[in-house]
């Protein structure tokens, strides 16, 4: 979605053939060729204390319920985790490829990275991380000046913590760039604290707002703003959108809208001219309600008079930008691939909407305004396109992009120029500057990689899933790698929450590719790659489609002789961690190893912890008979079979994770260690990071350690550890 999308629209995401497949797969897991022996360390034993729950007449035993406690509440869980971490370190630190990988990955992770700039007045704001810096730094430069030599540091999170554990979560300048709101959090907690500074001097204002704060937009007088936060930091379902006047005590801030149901997320924002509030209520990742309200009337002390725009309709309604007589909204209502409609402030009801960019064959990502044109971003067969339109919607051309990849656009209605972020599997992160929509871009900033990227071969493939649906996947390899039937291969996927996995450069993949490894990214149902229908085909009762899609891609890689089961690894995180957990329990014969990072694994109880009730619209819940039936069928923790030779698995979790509770990885690791027939050569490992959350905000040293852990584990299990 273009960066010009109105700041008050809150994205509620977490972190995107016609015949049955005839691809065959091996029926047993063979020992990888050239596998290196690791330490013979054995995992610690775990006591069982079974608890039996009854779900709609069915009894389900949970032998490791006691591992659901956080370490701060249970010395026993802390001691048990210490032993697990020590075991994992003993195994991973002994791998012969670790030392070389540490040096290579450290160098690659010190490459300069620049974020997509944002224009405000005559200033350009952007983030940059260079060298050994733990966190990106927010900088500002005057438009037209060289960002390398003329930029000034505004916020340096590295100066706020010697350990590099404080991160900059978000930032939003006023329209003229004179003030900046920003949020920081510690140790990956994502519990943002909101602060304000003056851009010209860098001086901080006294306003500080805690409680997982996010921003909803500045009032044009720059004296007040809309934000959202938790009423009670211990209650993740107490979200409120409020109005804050600079210099006043935040405890007295007026509430615009507040949360009343656990799985429905309220949000609010204000338009650039200050005339309208937009108020939303999101119900999962497939639909939301939307209202407008007279902002000056409410600010003057009147009740909030919400005027319906879209209420009770089955679709998403996402404002993109506002103008004096209207706002432009993206919607999936009666258009699952998305369309743009113009909504008049005076007549916002559905009957008065005017479609200005109709649904097309590609998926609509979003839209933004420059001074003279409207730019619309699309996703076509899992890569980005950007088209140029008149304000009324007529298409007049296309924005030039370097190739088949992923692009995001940053625009301002006060400027004719704009910026774009571009990347692909063989193209590092590049910031492009355009003088106008039809102009050829110049490079504003670029990640320079000292490697021959022309040696990287990128191809897109399609394979039929179990029900005949064609599933796309990208293959990335060195050009001289051929289909030998036994290439070490890493398969990555996500499959959920409307997330699309579009092409992106990953510098840390280079050591894998240089050693002859193949990287595959599968675009499973549940994501947004082909619109809302694609998403819904992989959620709730349709979730098994996602897993079948993964197995179809794995089967195609084997059938096409790129790899075999003894050289195929699978990796995923969060919802993707659930995916890999299901994969090793449903189809253990397909994979040599798996990485399940910050995963959901006990799907019968997931909704009882942290913010997970937000995900009930995506997964369903064991509280209903149908939800229980669906979840029990695939929930990894309930589907481990004693005496089974499972693939080697590395589970990871963050003790400070505010999204996915570490109990999932703990319980699953304990269960598999007790019941699988795996030994030291194909271990079940657990790593719980005490200085991390769901993944965001980690300092450089911890990110390097994590990358080395995961790549050395995959190389070990697929026969590449020690190869160069």
ABEGO torsion letter per residue (X at the ends): XBAABBAABBBABXXXXABBBABBBBABBBBBBGBBBBBABBBBBBBBBBBBBBBGGBBBBBAAAAAABBAAABAAAAAAAAAAAAAAAAAAAABAAAAAAAAAAAAAAABBBBBBBBBBEABBBBBBBBEABABBBBBBBBBGBBAAAABBBABBAAAABAAGABBBABBBBBAAGABBBBBBBBGGAGBBBBBBBBAAAGBBBABBBBGGBBBAEBBAAGABBBBBBBABAABAAABBBBBBBBGBBAAABBBABBBABAABBBBBBBBAAGABBBBBBBBEAABBBBBBBBAAAAAAGBBBBBBBABBGBBEBBBBABBBAABBBBBBABGBAAEBBBBBBAABABAAABBBABBBBABBBAEBBBBAABBBBBBBBGGBBBBBBBBAAGBBAEBBBBAEBBBBBBBBBAABABBBBBBBBAABBBBBBBBABAABBBBBABBBBBBBBAAABBBBBBBBBBAAGBBBBBBBBBBAABBBAGABBBBBBBAGEGGBBBBBBBBAAAAAAAAAGBBBBBBBBBGBAAAEAAAAAAABEAAAAAAAAAAAAAAAAAAAAGABBAAABBBBBBEAAAAAAAAAAAABAAABABBBBBGBBABAAAAAABEAAAAAAAAAEBAABAAAAAAAAAABAAAABBBGBBBBBBBBBBBAABAABBAAAAAAAAAAAAAABABBAABBBBBBBBAABBAGBGBBAAAAAAAAAAAAAAAAAAAGABGBX
